[in-house]
Amino acid sequence: MKRLAMAASALAASALGLAATPALAQSAPPVGFWTTADGSEQLLITQSGQCSLADRYGRPTTSGSCSWNASYAGGILTIMSAQLYRPAPIYFNVIWVNQNTIRVEGDVFYRRAG
């Protein structure tokens, strides 16, 4: 009888959408200074919400305020670029590889500071 009551309770909960589902962790933003292995690309993400993607000489190709939309293994970094005719959002897919390595649109970046 107990089993029948528990089964009915579980069925009612799942019918209402109350079934227990595991919580998925959200990835933290990759705050810090990152570069590719050869230094040809530099990415700076600050805690204050400013970001810059620069070339090997430190000249920004995209910079401005930024936001982070987290996912399970990384997220979308959005930089409101001031380098365009009109400020516009530039989106970067970021995947955490480990604590000191991220992939940005397929390019591998290594933490240098932060």
C-alpha positions, 0 to 999 in steps of 0.5 A, spaced: 500 500 500 505 504 501 508 503 494 502 504 491 501 511 495 508 513 493 507 511 486 501 515 485 504 521 489 510 521 484 505 520 478 501 526 480 508 530 481 510 529 475 504 531 471 504 537 475 511 538 472 514 538 479 519 532 478 525 533 481 530 535 476 538 536 477 540 543 477 545 545 472 551 549 474 552 556 470 559 557 468 562 564 471 565 569 466 572 568 464 575 575 468 582 576 467 587 577 461 587 572 456 592 571 450 593 566 444 599 562 445 603 566 440 600 572 443 596 574 436 590 575 440 589 578 447 582 578 451 581 582 457 575 581 461 574 586 467 570 585 473 567 592 472 564 589 465 569 592 460 572 588 455 577 588 449 579 584 444 586 586 441 591 584 436 599 582 438 600 590 439 595 591 444 591 595 439 583 594 440 579 591 434 573 590 439 572 594 446 567 596 450 562 594 455 560 587 456 556 582 459 556 574 460 550 570 458 552 563 462 551 556 459 553 549 462 560 549 459 561 556 458 557 562 455 556 568 450 561 574 451 557 580 448 562 586 447 558 593 445 563 595 440 565 602 440 570 601 434 564 600 429 560 606 425 555 605 431 556 602 437 553 594 436 554 588 440 559 583 438 558 576 440 563 571 442 562 563 444 566 562 449 568 555 452 572 553 458 577 548 457 580 548 464 581 554 469 587 557 465 584 555 458 578 558 454 576 557 447 573 563 443 570 562 437 575 556 436 581 559 438 585 557 444 586 563 449 591 562 456 590 566 462 596 570 463 593 574 469 587 575 473 
